[in-house]
Amino acid sequence: MVKAKKLSKSDTLAHQRITDHEKLCRIMQEETNKKIKNLHDDIHRIEKILIAASGFLITSMLGLIVALIIQVF
């Protein structure tokens, strides 16, 4: 038969501190994941804007080149 060891006050305090630390880490991890997701969404939005702006510039330049070629000939 194994005797159950009594927990001292310092053991209980240590377990409580570890539990509190784990809770804090979990909260901080959730906040970090939210921030990463927000950054991902912002980057995705900026990529769309850059692609649209590049397409507009390329189309405009192509139109100018065609207009110049028509004027030359």
Secondary structure, 3 states (H helix, E strand, C coil): CCCCCCCCHHHHHHHHHHHHHHHHHHHHHHHHHHHHHHHHHHHHHHHHHHHHHHHHHHHHHHHHHHHHHHHHC
